[in-house]
């Protein structure tokens, strides 16, 4: 029985979930998370360089990110990049390291962030459903071309649906965990 279609669908759904996890990691939830800085680019010797490649990022306290550059001369460049990023955080530069203090979230801001989590979850589910649609179309083509029987097609379609349901469940679980983190943060 041809399982290649299901394997490919599973891989693509897993990729959609990983993209969603990256988006969730970059959402500020009132606690320090080094993933907040994943998208910060620093102009370093004329080339945009990811902050994570030119400094160590530690979390000495629950709401503080400590950025220690590998090259002390890049401290000002890092500070400028943080100010230019849309993180909404003000860096504190003491000449050796940069501290980013994550402010407490207001109730209203927590609700906005929770809605954002839901929006991203829906986008991830749409991506998963698109993968399912492509897999189902592929199975119909295989049956039409005589590569698989009608019974095999139905059986494989059930397997594709199970993989889809599992992926949607995982997305919901991740969204619930993030919402809990936001409301309790």
C-alpha angles and dihedrals in degrees: 000000000000110000096162092097092052092046091052092046090050091051093049092048090050089053090052090052091049091052088051091050090053091051091049092049091055093054112101109233101177093270129091113264122170090213087073087077097047093103098043112116120197122205098233119174089338096308128099106243127184110252090226090063096052103043144029115247119205136172108224093169132020093260102031130087114198115203115196113184118218087219113045090204089068094061095100092045090053091048091051091049091051091050091048093048118089094240093114091224126125114222119224110212117195096176095263107045139010121233122203114194113202108218123225111265121241119231090251093051091048089056092050091051092047089054089050089053089053092049091052090047090054091049090052092049091050089053090050092049090050089054089050091050091051092048092049091049090049091052091049090052091049091051092046091049090051095245092123134019124249090253091051089049092053091047092049091047089056089052091050089051091051091051089049093050091049091051092049090049091052091050091050091048092051091048092050092050092050092047089051090050090050097047095044096039 
